[in-house]
């Protein structure tokens, strides 16, 4: 009978915990970042280089299908991908995000401002993070799409 207590009289309760979203939380060392393949980068918990953040799993994953890429981004300050530029445009940060979001092959981009001219440029990449590394480059900021 539905709703009747079990024959042995023992009722079991199951607690389902929602995994806390830890990405971009403050940190001072890698040990402050609770997830596997995470690191403390410029005082925020981010995925290790070579991993992409999965919004659904709240974890860093090594691969993500193009069809699973999201419209949100994780920013790596002073980071860049040397040698993987598919194309460059003059645009501000919001325009760069829009261009990459609407380009189904764009996986990430980097942006810089040229101090003399005050012009902003974006380089767009079709390469997954698992096949390259983000280099420290004080003149650029790197943005990686998130995964489903």
N, CA, C and O atoms as a GROMACS GRO file, in nm:
protein
  592
    1UNK      N    1   0.085  -0.116   0.000
    1UNK     CA    2   0.000   0.000   0.000
    1UNK      C    3   0.090   0.124   0.000
    1UNK      O    4   0.186   0.133   0.076
    2UNK      N    5   0.057   0.219  -0.088
    2UNK     CA    6   0.137   0.340  -0.099
    2UNK      C    7   0.122   0.424   0.027
    2UNK      O    8   0.012   0.441   0.079
    3UNK      N    9   0.234   0.479   0.076
    3UNK     CA   10   0.233   0.565   0.193
    3UNK      C   11   0.240   0.488   0.324
    3UNK      O   12   0.250   0.549   0.431
    4UNK      N   13   0.236   0.356   0.318
    4UNK     CA   14   0.243   0.276   0.441
    4UNK      C   15   0.388   0.267   0.487
    4UNK      O   16   0.478   0.265   0.403
    5UNK      N   17   0.413   0.260   0.619
    5UNK     CA   18   0.550   0.246   0.669
    5UNK      C   19   0.608   0.112   0.626
    5UNK      O   20   0.533   0.017   0.605
    6UNK      N   21   0.739   0.102   0.614
    6UNK     CA   22   0.801  -0.025   0.578
    6UNK      C   23   0.772  -0.131   0.685
    6UNK      O   24   0.748  -0.099   0.801
    7UNK      N   25   0.776  -0.256   0.642
    7UNK     CA   26   0.744  -0.367   0.732
    7UNK      C   27   0.835  -0.372   0.854
    7UNK      O   28   0.790  -0.410   0.962
    8UNK      N   29   0.962  -0.333   0.838
    8UNK     CA   30   1.053  -0.340   0.953
    8UNK      C   31   1.043  -0.217   1.043
    8UNK      O   32   1.109  -0.210   1.146
    9UNK      N   33   0.960  -0.119   1.004
    9UNK     CA   34   0.940   0.000   1.087
    9UNK      C   35   1.050   0.103   1.077
    9UNK      O   36   1.045   0.206   1.145
   10UNK      N   37   1.151   0.078   0.994
   10UNK     CA   38   1.262   0.173   0.982
   10UNK      C   39   1.236   0.265   0.863
   10UNK      O   40   1.212   0.219   0.751
   11UNK      N   41   1.241   0.393   0.889
   11UNK     CA   42   1.223   0.492   0.784
   11UNK      C   43   1.360   0.552   0.754
   11UNK      O   44   1.431   0.595   0.846
   12UNK      N   45   1.397   0.556   0.629
   12UNK     CA   46   1.526   0.611   0.588
   12UNK      C   47   1.503   0.746   0.522
   12UNK      O   48   1.418   0.761   0.434
   13UNK      N   49   1.580   0.845   0.567
   13UNK     CA   50   1.575   0.978   0.506
   13UNK      C   51   1.702   0.998   0.424
   13UNK      O   52   1.812   0.965   0.467
   14UNK      N   53   1.684   1.050   0.308
   14UNK     CA   54   1.796   1.079   0.221
   14UNK      C   55   1.804   1.230   0.204
   14UNK      O   56   1.706   1.295   0.166
   15UNK      N   57   1.920   1.285   0.231
   15UNK     CA   58   1.940   1.428   0.213
   15UNK      C   59   2.020   1.449   0.085
   15UNK      O   60   2.128   1.393   0.068
   16UNK      N   61   1.966   1.529  -0.002
   16UNK     CA   62   2.035   1.562  -0.126
   16UNK      C   63   2.093   1.702  -0.109
   16UNK      O   64   2.021   1.799  -0.089
   17UNK      N   65   2.225   1.709  -0.118
   17UNK     CA   66   2.292   1.837  -0.105
   17UNK      C   67   2.317   1.898  -0.242
   17UNK      O   68   2.365   1.830  -0.333
   18UNK      N   69   2.286   2.022  -0.256
   18UNK     CA   70   2.320   2.092  -0.379
   18UNK      C   71   2.466   2.131  -0.371
   18UNK      O   72   2.509   2.193  -0.275
   19UNK      N   73   2.541   2.094  -0.473
   19UNK     CA   74   2.683   2.128  -0.477
   19UNK      C   75   2.696   2.280  -0.490
   19UNK      O   76   2.637   2.340  -0.580
   20UNK      N   77   2.771   2.340  -0.402
   20UNK     CA   78   2.788   2.485  -0.400
   20UNK      C   79   2.870   2.531  -0.521
   20UNK      O   80   2.968   2.468  -0.561
   21UNK      N   81   2.827   2.641  -0.578
   21UNK     CA   82   2.901   2.698  -0.689
   21UNK      C   83   3.021   2.774  -0.634
   21UNK      O   84   3.004   2.879  -0.572
   22UNK      N   85   3.138   2.723  -0.657
   22UNK     CA   86   3.262   2.773  -0.598
   22UNK      C   87   3.342   2.861  -0.694
   22UNK      O   88   3.434   2.932  -0.652
   23UNK      N   89   3.306   2.857  -0.823
   23UNK     CA   90   3.387   2.928  -0.922
   23UNK      C   91   3.390   3.078  -0.893
   23UNK      O   92   3.287   3.137  -0.860
   24UNK      N   93   3.504   3.136  -0.906
   24UNK     CA   94   3.529   3.279  -0.884
   24UNK      C   95   3.510   3.325  -0.739
   24UNK      O   96   3.492   3.444  -0.714
   25UNK      N   97   3.514   3.230  -0.645
   25UNK     CA   98   3.510   3.270  -0.505
   25UNK      C   99   3.649   3.314  -0.462
   25UNK      O  100   3.748   3.270  -0.521
   26UNK      N  101   3.660   3.401  -0.361
   26UNK     CA  102   3.790   3.451  -0.318
   26UNK      C  103   3.880   3.339  -0.263
   26UNK      O  104   3.831   3.243  -0.204
   27UNK      N  105   4.010   3.353  -0.285
   27UNK     CA  106   4.108   3.256  -0.235
   27UNK      C  107   4.242   3.324  -0.216
   27UNK      O  108   4.267   3.432  -0.269
   28UNK      N  109   4.328   3.258  -0.140
   28UNK     CA  110   4.465   3.308  -0.126
   28UNK      C  111   4.567   3.202  -0.167
   28UNK      O  112   4.685   3.232  -0.184
   29UNK      N  113   4.521   3.076  -0.183
   29UNK     CA  114   4.609   2.969  -0.229
   29UNK      C  115   4.524   2.861  -0.296
   29UNK      O  116   4.402   2.861  -0.282
   30UNK      N  117   4.589   2.771  -0.369
   30UNK     CA  118   4.517   2.664  -0.438
   30UNK      C  119   4.435   2.578  -0.342
   30UNK      O  120   4.329   2.528  -0.379
   31UNK      N  121   4.482   2.561  -0.219
   31UNK     CA  122   4.411   2.477  -0.122
   31UNK      C  123   4.276   2.538  -0.081
   31UNK      O  124   4.192   2.468  -0.025
   32UNK      N  125   4.255   2.666  -0.107
   32UNK     CA  126   4.126   2.729  -0.078
   32UNK      C  127   4.020   2.693  -0.181
   32UNK      O  128   3.901   2.717  -0.158
   33UNK      N  129   4.060   2.635  -0.291
   33UNK     CA  130   3.968   2.601  -0.400
   33UNK      C  131   3.932   2.453  -0.386
   33UNK      O  132   4.018   2.367  -0.404
   34UNK      N  133   3.805   2.423  -0.355
   34UNK     CA  134   3.767   2.288  -0.313
   34UNK      C  135   3.758   2.183  -0.422
   34UNK      O  136   3.754   2.064  -0.391
   35UNK      N  137   3.756   2.222  -0.546
   35UNK     CA  138   3.732   2.126  -0.653
   35UNK      C  139   3.860   2.073  -0.716
   35UNK      O  140   3.964   2.138  -0.715
   36UNK      N  141   3.848   1.952  -0.771
   36UNK     CA  142   3.958   1.892  -0.847
   36UNK      C  143   3.981   1.977  -0.972
   36UNK      O  144   3.886   2.028  -1.031
   37UNK      N  145   4.105   1.991  -1.011
   37UNK     CA  146   4.144   2.068  -1.130
   37UNK      C  147   4.110   2.216  -1.119
   37UNK      O  148   4.082   2.283  -1.218
   38UNK      N  149   4.113   2.267  -0.995
   38UNK     CA  150   4.091   2.410  -0.970
   38UNK      C  151   4.218   2.471  -0.915
   38UNK      O  152   4.303   2.401  -0.859
   39UNK      N  153   4.230   2.602  -0.930
   39UNK     CA  154   4.347   2.673  -0.879
   39UNK      C  155   4.306   2.812  -0.832
   39UNK      O  156   4.199   2.862  -0.868
   40UNK      N  157   4.390   2.872  -0.753
   40UNK     CA  158   4.371   3.010  -0.711
   40UNK      C  159   4.447   3.098  -0.811
   40UNK      O  160   4.570   3.095  -0.815
   41UNK      N  161   4.375   3.174  -0.889
   41UNK     CA  162   4.433   3.257  -0.994
   41UNK      C  163   4.390   3.401  -0.971
   41UNK      O  164   4.271   3.432  -0.979
   42UNK      N  165   4.485   3.488  -0.942
   42UNK     CA  166   4.455   3.628  -0.913
   42UNK      C  167   4.345   3.641  -0.807
   42UNK      O  168   4.250   3.717  -0.823
   43UNK      N  169   4.361   3.565  -0.699
   43UNK     CA  170   4.274   3.571  -0.581
   43UNK      C  171   4.132   3.520  -0.603
   43UNK      O  172   4.042   3.551  -0.524
   44UNK      N  173   4.109   3.441  -0.709
   44UNK     CA  174   3.979   3.378  -0.733
   44UNK      C  175   3.999   3.233  -0.770
   44UNK      O  176   4.095   3.198  -0.839
   45UNK      N  177   3.907   3.147  -0.724
   45UNK     CA  178   3.911   3.006  -0.762
   45UNK      C  179   3.862   2.992  -0.906
   45UNK      O  180   3.750   3.030  -0.939
   46UNK      N  181   3.949   2.938  -0.991
   46UNK     CA  182   3.917   2.915  -1.132
   46UNK      C  183   3.962   2.775  -1.171
   46UNK      O  184   4.035   2.710  -1.097
   47UNK      N  185   3.919   2.730  -1.286
   47UNK     CA  186   3.965   2.600  -1.335
   47UNK      C  187   4.112   2.610  -1.373
   47UNK      O  188   4.159   2.712  -1.423
   48UNK      N  189   4.184   2.500  -1.348
   48UNK     CA  190   4.323   2.492  -1.392
   48UNK      C  191   4.329   2.515  -1.542
   48UNK      O  192   4.232   2.491  -1.614
   49UNK      N  193   4.444   2.561  -1.588
   49UNK     CA  194   4.464   2.579  -1.731
   49UNK      C  195   4.450   2.441  -1.797
   49UNK      O  196   4.507   2.343  -1.751
   50UNK      N  197   4.374   2.437  -1.905
   50UNK     CA  198   4.348   2.310  -1.974
   50UNK      C  199   4.212   2.252  -1.939
   50UNK      O  200   4.173   2.149  -1.995
   51UNK      N  201   4.139   2.316  -1.847
   51UNK     CA  202   4.006   2.269  -1.808
   51UNK      C  203   3.905   2.380  -1.829
   51UNK      O  204   3.940   2.498  -1.827
   52UNK      N  205   3.780   2.342  -1.849
   52UNK     CA  206   3.672   2.437  -1.872
   52UNK      C  207   3.567   2.417  -1.763
   52UNK      O  208   3.544   2.304  -1.719
   53UNK      N  209   3.504   2.525  -1.720
   53UNK     CA  210   3.407   2.516  -1.612
   53UNK      C  211   3.272   2.468  -1.664
   53UNK      O  212   3.217   2.526  -1.758
   54UNK      N  213   3.220   2.360  -1.604
   54UNK     CA  214   3.088   2.307  -1.637
   54UNK      C  215   2.987   2.364  -1.538
   54UNK      O  216   2.993   2.337  -1.418
   55UNK      N  217   2.893   2.444  -1.589
   55UNK     CA  218   2.792   2.508  -1.507
   55UNK      C  219   2.702   2.403  -1.442
   55UNK      O  220   2.670   2.414  -1.323
   56UNK      N  221   2.662   2.302  -1.517
   56UNK     CA  222   2.572   2.199  -1.465
   56UNK      C  223   2.634   2.111  -1.359
   56UNK      O  224   2.569   2.076  -1.261
   57UNK      N  225   2.760   2.076  -1.377
   57UNK     CA  226   2.829   1.989  -1.280
   57UNK      C  227   2.902   2.066  -1.172
   57UNK      O  228   2.945   2.009  -1.072
   58UNK      N  229   2.915   2.200  -1.192
   58UNK     CA  230   2.990   2.284  -1.099
   58UNK      C  231   3.130   2.226  -1.076
   58UNK      O  232   3.177   2.215  -0.964
   59UNK      N  233   3.192   2.190  -1.187
   59UNK     CA  234   3.323   2.125  -1.183
   59UNK      C  235   3.404   2.165  -1.306
   59UNK      O  236   3.349   2.215  -1.404
   60UNK      N  237   3.533   2.141  -1.298
   60UNK     CA  238   3.622   2.166  -1.411
   60UNK      C  239   3.632   2.038  -1.493
   60UNK      O  240   3.666   1.932  -1.439
   61UNK      N  241   3.603   2.046  -1.621
   61UNK     CA  242   3.605   1.929  -1.709
   61UNK      C  243   3.711   1.949  -1.817
   61UNK      O  244   3.747   2.062  -1.850
   62UNK      N  245   3.759   1.839  -1.871
   62UNK     CA  246   3.867   1.848  -1.970
   62UNK      C  247   3.815   1.868  -2.112
   62UNK      O  248   3.888   1.916  -2.198
   63UNK      N  249   3.690   1.832  -2.138
   63UNK     CA  250   3.635   1.848  -2.272
   63UNK      C  251   3.493   1.903  -2.265
   63UNK      O  252   3.423   1.889  -2.165
   64UNK      N  253   3.453   1.966  -2.374
   64UNK     CA  254   3.318   2.019  -2.385
   64UNK      C  255   3.283   2.025  -2.533
   64UNK      O  256   3.357   2.084  -2.612
   65UNK      N  257   3.173   1.964  -2.571
   65UNK     CA  258   3.129   1.968  -2.711
   65UNK      C  259   3.091   2.112  -2.748
   65UNK      O  260   3.040   2.186  -2.664
   66UNK      N  261   3.115   2.150  -2.871
   66UNK     CA  262   3.077   2.284  -2.916
   66UNK      C  263   2.931   2.314  -2.887
   66UNK      O  264   2.896   2.426  -2.850
   67UNK      N  265   2.846   2.213  -2.902
   67UNK     CA  266   2.702   2.232  -2.878
   67UNK      C  267   2.670   2.255  -2.731
   67UNK      O  268   2.560   2.301  -2.698
   68UNK      N  269   2.763   2.224  -2.641
   68UNK     CA  270   2.741   2.243  -2.497
   68UNK      C  271   2.800   2.373  -2.443
   68UNK      O  272   2.785   2.403  -2.325
   69UNK      N  273   2.868   2.450  -2.529
   69UNK     CA  274   2.924   2.577  -2.483
   69UNK      C  275   2.812   2.673  -2.446
   69UNK      O  276   2.709   2.679  -2.514
   70UNK      N  277   2.833   2.748  -2.340
   70UNK     CA  278   2.734   2.841  -2.288
   70UNK      C  279   2.765   2.984  -2.332
   70UNK      O  280   2.865   3.010  -2.399
   71UNK      N  281   2.677   3.075  -2.295
   71UNK     CA  282   2.697   3.216  -2.328
   71UNK      C  283   2.760   3.293  -2.213
   71UNK      O  284   2.772   3.415  -2.219
   72UNK      N  285   2.802   3.223  -2.109
   72UNK     CA  286   2.872   3.287  -1.997
   72UNK      C  287   3.021   3.259  -2.008
   72UNK      O  288   3.062   3.162  -2.072
   73UNK      N  289   3.100   3.344  -1.946
   73UNK     CA  290   3.246   3.338  -1.957
   73UNK      C  291   3.312   3.345  -1.821
   73UNK      O  292   3.258   3.403  -1.727
   74UNK      N  293   3.429   3.284  -1.812
   74UNK     CA  294   3.516   3.296  -1.695
   74UNK      C  295   3.636   3.381  -1.739
   74UNK      O  296   3.699   3.353  -1.840
   75UNK      N  297   3.664   3.484  -1.661
   75UNK     CA  298   3.774   3.576  -1.695
   75UNK      C  299   3.902   3.536  -1.624
   75UNK      O  300   3.904   3.513  -1.503
   76UNK      N  301   4.010   3.528  -1.702
   76UNK     CA  302   4.145   3.507  -1.650
   76UNK      C  303   4.222   3.637  -1.672
   76UNK      O  304   4.274   3.660  -1.781
   77UNK      N  305   4.231   3.722  -1.569
   77UNK     CA  306   4.302   3.850  -1.586
   77UNK      C  307   4.448   3.826  -1.626
   77UNK      O  308   4.513   3.732  -1.580
   78UNK      N  309   4.497   3.913  -1.710
   78UNK     CA  310   4.636   3.908  -1.755
   78UNK      C  311   4.675   3.772  -1.813
   78UNK      O  312   4.784   3.720  -1.788
   79UNK      N  313   4.583   3.715  -1.891
   79UNK     CA  314   4.609   3.587  -1.956
   79UNK      C  315   4.588   3.598  -2.106
   79UNK      O  316   4.516   3.686  -2.153
   80UNK      N  317   4.652   3.511  -2.180
   80UNK     CA  318   4.637   3.510  -2.324
   80UNK      C  319   4.681   3.379  -2.385
   80UNK      O  320   4.753   3.302  -2.323
   81UNK      N  321   4.636   3.354  -2.508
   81UNK     CA  322   4.675   3.235  -2.584
   81UNK      C  323   4.763   3.279  -2.700
   81UNK      O  324   4.712   3.330  -2.799
   82UNK      N  325   4.890   3.262  -2.688
   82UNK     CA  326   4.982   3.304  -2.794
   82UNK      C  327   4.975   3.207  -2.911
   82UNK      O  328   4.987   3.086  -2.894
   83UNK      N  329   4.956   3.261  -3.032
   83UNK     CA  330   4.965   3.181  -3.153
   83UNK      C  331   4.839   3.109  -3.196
   83UNK      O  332   4.845   3.031  -3.291
   84UNK      N  333   4.726   3.132  -3.131
   84UNK     CA  334   4.603   3.060  -3.167
   84UNK      C  335   4.493   3.153  -3.218
   84UNK      O  336   4.376   3.114  -3.220
   85UNK      N  337   4.528   3.273  -3.258
   85UNK     CA  338   4.427   3.371  -3.300
   85UNK      C  339   4.367   3.332  -3.435
   85UNK      O  340   4.440   3.310  -3.531
   86UNK      N  341   4.235   3.324  -3.441
   86UNK     CA  342   4.166   3.297  -3.568
   86UNK      C  343   4.141   3.428  -3.641
   86UNK      O  344   4.159   3.436  -3.763
   87UNK      N  345   4.100   3.531  -3.567
   87UNK     CA  346   4.082   3.663  -3.626
   87UNK      C  347   4.081   3.766  -3.516
   87UNK      O  348   4.063   3.734  -3.399
   88UNK      N  349   4.101   3.894  -3.555
   88UNK     CA  350   4.106   4.003  -3.459
   88UNK      C  351   4.010   4.112  -3.505
   88UNK      O  352   3.998   4.140  -3.624
   89UNK      N  353   3.942   4.175  -3.408
   89UNK     CA  354   3.855   4.289  -3.438
   89UNK      C  355   3.881   4.400  -3.337
   89UNK      O  356   3.928   4.375  -3.226
   90UNK      N  357   3.848   4.520  -3.376
   90UNK     CA  358   3.852   4.632  -3.283
   90UNK      C  359   3.713   4.641  -3.221
   90UNK      O  360   3.615   4.669  -3.292
   91UNK      N  361   3.703   4.619  -3.090
   91UNK     CA  362   3.574   4.619  -3.022
   91UNK      C  363   3.597   4.629  -2.872
   91UNK      O  364   3.706   4.602  -2.823
   92UNK      N  365   3.491   4.668  -2.798
   92UNK     CA  366   3.502   4.671  -2.653
   92UNK      C  367   3.467   4.533  -2.597
   92UNK      O  368   3.430   4.442  -2.672
   93UNK      N  369   3.479   4.516  -2.466
   93UNK     CA  370   3.460   4.385  -2.403
   93UNK      C  371   3.322   4.326  -2.430
   93UNK      O  372   3.311   4.208  -2.462
   94UNK      N  373   3.217   4.406  -2.419
   94UNK     CA  374   3.082   4.354  -2.442
   94UNK      C  375   3.063   4.313  -2.588
   94UNK      O  376   2.998   4.212  -2.616
   95UNK      N  377   3.118   4.391  -2.680
   95UNK     CA  378   3.109   4.355  -2.822
   95UNK      C  379   3.186   4.226  -2.849
   95UNK      O  380   3.141   4.142  -2.927
   96UNK      N  381   3.301   4.210  -2.785
   96UNK     CA  382   3.380   4.088  -2.802
   96UNK      C  383   3.301   3.966  -2.753
   96UNK      O  384   3.299   3.863  -2.820
   97UNK      N  385   3.238   3.979  -2.637
   97UNK     CA  386   3.156   3.869  -2.584
   97UNK      C  387   3.044   3.835  -2.681
   97UNK      O  388   3.018   3.717  -2.707
   98UNK      N  389   2.979   3.936  -2.734
   98UNK     CA  390   2.869   3.913  -2.828
   98UNK      C  391   2.918   3.843  -2.955
   98UNK      O  392   2.853   3.751  -3.003
   99UNK      N  393   3.030   3.887  -3.008
   99UNK     CA  394   3.086   3.825  -3.129
   99UNK      C  395   3.118   3.678  -3.103
   99UNK      O  396   3.081   3.591  -3.182
  100UNK      N  397   3.186   3.649  -2.992
  100UNK     CA  398   3.224   3.511  -2.961
  100UNK      C  399   3.100   3.426  -2.933
  100UNK      O  400   3.093   3.310  -2.975
  101UNK      N  401   3.003   3.483  -2.862
  101UNK     CA  402   2.880   3.410  -2.831
  101UNK      C  403   2.806   3.371  -2.958
  101UNK      O  404   2.752   3.261  -2.967
  102UNK      N  405   2.803   3.460  -3.056
  102UNK     CA  406   2.730   3.434  -3.181
  102UNK      C  407   2.809   3.352  -3.282
  102UNK      O  408   2.754   3.308  -3.383
  103UNK      N  409   2.936   3.330  -3.257
  103UNK     CA  410   3.020   3.247  -3.343
  103UNK      C  411   3.024   3.107  -3.281
  103UNK      O  412   3.088   3.086  -3.178
  104UNK      N  413   2.956   3.013  -3.343
  104UNK     CA  414   2.940   2.880  -3.283
  104UNK      C  415   3.071   2.804  -3.269
  104UNK      O  416   3.076   2.705  -3.195
  105UNK      N  417   3.177   2.847  -3.337
  105UNK     CA  418   3.306   2.780  -3.323
  105UNK      C  419   3.398   2.849  -3.224
  105UNK      O  420   3.500   2.793  -3.185
  106UNK      N  421   3.364   2.971  -3.184
  106UNK     CA  422   3.449   3.046  -3.091
  106UNK      C  423   3.440   2.984  -2.952
  106UNK      O  424   3.331   2.971  -2.895
  107UNK      N  425   3.555   2.946  -2.897
  107UNK     CA  426   3.558   2.884  -2.765
  107UNK      C  427   3.607   2.981  -2.658
  107UNK      O  428   3.575   2.965  -2.540
  108UNK      N  429   3.683   3.081  -2.698
  108UNK     CA  430   3.736   3.177  -2.602
  108UNK      C  431   3.793   3.296  -2.679
  108UNK      O  432   3.811   3.292  -2.800
  109UNK      N  433   3.821   3.403  -2.603
  109UNK     CA  434   3.882   3.520  -2.666
  109UNK      C  435   3.968   3.593  -2.564
  109UNK      O  436   3.957   3.571  -2.444
  110UNK      N  437   4.052   3.680  -2.616
  110UNK     CA  438   4.134   3.766  -2.531
  110UNK      C  439   4.118   3.909  -2.578
  110UNK      O  440   4.090   3.934  -2.695
  111UNK      N  441   4.135   4.002  -2.486
  111UNK     CA  442   4.113   4.143  -2.517
  111UNK      C  443   4.227   4.227  -2.460
  111UNK      O  444   4.281   4.197  -2.354
  112UNK      N  445   4.262   4.332  -2.533
  112UNK     CA  446   4.366   4.424  -2.487
  112UNK      C  447   4.329   4.566  -2.527
  112UNK      O  448   4.253   4.588  -2.621
  113UNK      N  449   4.382   4.661  -2.454
  113UNK     CA  450   4.369   4.803  -2.489
  113UNK      C  451   4.507   4.856  -2.521
  113UNK      O  452   4.604   4.830  -2.449
  114UNK      N  453   4.515   4.930  -2.628
  114UNK     CA  454   4.642   4.992  -2.666
  114UNK      C  455   4.646   5.130  -2.601
  114UNK      O  456   4.567   5.218  -2.637
  115UNK      N  457   4.737   5.150  -2.503
  115UNK     CA  458   4.736   5.275  -2.426
  115UNK      C  459   4.748   5.402  -2.510
  115UNK      O  460   4.680   5.501  -2.481
  116UNK      N  461   4.831   5.402  -2.612
  116UNK     CA  462   4.855   5.523  -2.691
  116UNK      C  463   4.728   5.565  -2.766
  116UNK      O  464   4.692   5.683  -2.766
  117UNK      N  465   4.662   5.469  -2.829
  117UNK     CA  466   4.543   5.500  -2.910
  117UNK      C  467   4.413   5.482  -2.834
  117UNK      O  468   4.308   5.529  -2.878
  118UNK      N  469   4.419   5.414  -2.720
  118UNK     CA  470   4.301   5.380  -2.639
  118UNK      C  471   4.202   5.292  -2.716
  118UNK      O  472   4.084   5.287  -2.682
  119UNK      N  473   4.249   5.223  -2.818
  119UNK     CA  474   4.165   5.131  -2.893
  119UNK      C  475   4.170   4.994  -2.827
  119UNK      O  476   4.272   4.955  -2.770
  120UNK      N  477   4.060   4.922  -2.834
  120UNK     CA  478   4.050   4.789  -2.774
  120UNK      C  479   4.039   4.686  -2.886
  120UNK      O  480   3.962   4.702  -2.981
  121UNK      N  481   4.116   4.578  -2.873
  121UNK     CA  482   4.118   4.472  -2.973
  121UNK      C  483   4.088   4.338  -2.908
  121UNK      O  484   4.123   4.313  -2.792
  122UNK      N  485   4.023   4.252  -2.984
  122UNK     CA  486   3.994   4.116  -2.938
  122UNK      C  487   4.051   4.016  -3.037
  122UNK      O  488   4.043   4.034  -3.158
  123UNK      N  489   4.109   3.910  -2.984
  123UNK     CA  490   4.151   3.795  -3.063
  123UNK      C  491   4.058   3.680  -3.028
  123UNK      O  492   4.034   3.653  -2.911
  124UNK      N  493   4.006   3.612  -3.129
  124UNK     CA  494   3.913   3.502  -3.107
  124UNK      C  495   3.981   3.370  -3.138
  124UNK      O  496   4.064   3.360  -3.229
  125UNK      N  497   3.946   3.266  -3.060
  125UNK     CA  498   4.012   3.136  -3.071
  125UNK      C  499   3.909   3.024  -3.091
  125UNK      O  500   3.801   3.026  -3.032
  126UNK      N  501   3.946   2.928  -3.174
  126UNK     CA  502   3.864   2.808  -3.196
  126UNK      C  503   3.928   2.687  -3.130
  126UNK      O  504   3.889   2.574  -3.159
  127UNK      N  505   4.024   2.707  -3.045
  127UNK     CA  506   4.100   2.597  -2.986
  127UNK      C  507   4.050   2.571  -2.843
  127UNK      O  508   4.035   2.665  -2.765
  128UNK      N  509   4.025   2.444  -2.808
  128UNK     CA  510   3.984   2.414  -2.670
  128UNK      C  511   4.100   2.431  -2.572
  128UNK      O  512   4.216   2.412  -2.608
  129UNK      N  513   4.067   2.467  -2.450
  129UNK     CA  514   4.170   2.487  -2.349
  129UNK      C  515   4.248   2.360  -2.320
  129UNK      O  516   4.363   2.367  -2.275
  130UNK      N  517   4.188   2.245  -2.345
  130UNK     CA  518   4.258   2.119  -2.315
  130UNK      C  519   4.377   2.095  -2.407
  130UNK      O  520   4.460   2.008  -2.379
  131UNK      N  521   4.388   2.171  -2.515
  131UNK     CA  522   4.499   2.150  -2.609
  131UNK      C  523   4.604   2.260  -2.604
  131UNK      O  524   4.696   2.261  -2.685
  132UNK      N  525   4.591   2.351  -2.511
  132UNK     CA  526   4.684   2.464  -2.504
  132UNK      C  527   4.699   2.512  -2.361
  132UNK      O  528   4.647   2.449  -2.268
  133UNK      N  529   4.770   2.621  -2.342
  133UNK     CA  530   4.783   2.680  -2.210
  133UNK      C  531   4.760   2.830  -2.218
  133UNK      O  532   4.788   2.893  -2.319
  134UNK      N  533   4.708   2.885  -2.110
  134UNK     CA  534   4.692   3.029  -2.099
  134UNK      C  535   4.821   3.084  -2.041
  134UNK      O  536   4.865   3.042  -1.934
  135UNK      N  537   4.881   3.177  -2.113
  135UNK     CA  538   5.006   3.238  -2.068
  135UNK      C  539   4.976   3.367  -1.992
  135UNK      O  540   4.879   3.436  -2.021
  136UNK      N  541   5.061   3.398  -1.895
  136UNK     CA  542   5.050   3.525  -1.826
  136UNK      C  543   5.095   3.635  -1.921
  136UNK      O  544   5.205   3.630  -1.975
  137UNK      N  545   5.009   3.733  -1.941
  137UNK     CA  546   5.040   3.845  -2.029
  137UNK      C  547   4.969   3.968  -1.975
  137UNK      O  548   4.847   3.980  -1.988
  138UNK      N  549   5.044   4.057  -1.914
  138UNK     CA  550   4.984   4.170  -1.843
  138UNK      C  551   4.904   4.263  -1.934
  138UNK      O  552   4.825   4.344  -1.884
  139UNK      N  553   4.922   4.254  -2.064
  139UNK     CA  554   4.852   4.342  -2.156
  139UNK      C  555   4.717   4.287  -2.203
  139UNK      O  556   4.642   4.357  -2.271
  140UNK      N  557   4.685   4.163  -2.167
  140UNK     CA  558   4.564   4.098  -2.216
  140UNK      C  559   4.481   4.043  -2.100
  140UNK      O  560   4.534   4.016  -1.993
  141UNK      N  561   4.351   4.028  -2.123
  141UNK     CA  562   4.262   3.951  -2.036
  141UNK      C  563   4.202   3.842  -2.122
  141UNK      O  564   4.164   3.865  -2.237
  142UNK      N  565   4.192   3.721  -2.066
  142UNK     CA  566   4.145   3.604  -2.139
  142UNK      C  567   4.006   3.565  -2.087
  142UNK      O  568   3.984   3.565  -1.966
  143UNK      N  569   3.913   3.533  -2.176
  143UNK     CA  570   3.777   3.492  -2.140
  143UNK      C  571   3.750   3.355  -2.200
  143UNK      O  572   3.762   3.336  -2.322
  144UNK      N  573   3.712   3.260  -2.117
  144UNK     CA  574   3.681   3.124  -2.163
  144UNK      C  575   3.531   3.100  -2.148
  144UNK      O  576   3.473   3.127  -2.042
  145UNK      N  577   3.468   3.048  -2.254
  145UNK     CA  578   3.327   3.011  -2.244
  145UNK      C  579   3.312   2.900  -2.140
  145UNK      O  580   3.404   2.822  -2.117
  146UNK      N  581   3.195   2.895  -2.078
  146UNK     CA  582   3.164   2.786  -1.986
  146UNK      C  583   3.094   2.674  -2.064
  146UNK      O  584   3.050   2.694  -2.177
  147UNK      N  585   3.086   2.558  -2.000
  147UNK     CA  586   3.023   2.440  -2.060
  147UNK      C  587   2.893   2.409  -1.986
  147UNK      O  588   2.876   2.449  -1.871
  148UNK      N  589   2.802   2.340  -2.052
  148UNK     CA  590   2.676   2.301  -1.988
  148UNK      C  591   2.699   2.211  -1.870
  148UNK      O  592   2.604   2.169  -1.804
   0.00000   0.00000   0.00000
